[in-house]
Amino acid sequence: MSADQMLAFETDCHIFDGCGFPAPGLHSFLFEPIFSIGGFDFNKPMLLAVLSTVVIIGFFWAAFGRAKVVPGKLQMVGEAGYDFVRRGIVYEALGKKEGEKYVPLMVSLFFFVWIMNLWSIIPVAQFPVTSIIAFPAALALIVYVLWMYLTFKKHGFIGGLKNITGYDKALGPILPLAVVLEFFSNVIIRPFTHAVRLFANMFAGHLLILMFTVASWYLLNGIGIAYAGVSFVMTIVMTAFELFIQAVQAYVFVLLATNYVQGALAEHH
């Protein structure tokens, strides 16, 4: 059963009506295609990802398309967001001189992840795009390719391998074991955890909000109304908490991406 079909079922189901609690699960993350273009199907998460791009481009175009020395309100908001990523994340890890060239990428990643997360609490949309593993995985892959490219460009082939494996003669007898562990940690586990950290947090957050939302409606019958009120309060609390987590996860994703770039550019000892 898809998320759309499940929603239709949930609206007709209440406690004491003889139907069981329609608990959300993996089916809540499956969507039927909305439309097709050139034989390519677009479902809700894909459409929201496209809208995220449009929203970000539209906002920064409006904020900086006609930038003024004395900024207006929209330009001030845009500058604050841009400066937060530039100074608070990129400069802290890479320094001003080295980090400036990576600011556009990191700003784009931050706002793209944040907006895709933010759809979770937007009426009608109500779904975090990053709770679908393909989207965090694609973004993590971009960072991974950049990290690999910078590592071998900076250090050469042999130096790049040493950087990736943490090769250090001072480790003595445990050097082979350390090299193998570092290799798997950096080449396989690092991109995996980079993607899963974002995905898992948004997946779990959406599932909790959905659980309390469905429970609020399901309990609206007889004496269950009192419990429905408690569940509704929890829905509000979880939504407010999710709003905080959405921004934190965007920050963490970009912070890790910047740290990976810093590691690629650092001199190997």
Secondary structure, DSSP 8 states (H G I E B T S, - for coil): --HHHHHHHHTT--TTTT-------GGGG-----EEETTEEE-HHHHHHHHHHHHHHHHHHHHHTT--SS--HHHHHHHHHHHHHIIIIIHHHH-HHHHGGGHHHHHHHHHHHHHHHHGGGSTTT---GGGSTHHHHHHHHHHHHHHHHHHHHHHHHHHHHHHHHT--GGGGGGHHHHHHHHHHIIIIIHHHHHHHHHHHHHHHHHHHHHHHHHHHHHT-STTHHHHHHHHHHHHHHHHHHHHHHHHHHHHHHHHHHHHHHHHHHS---
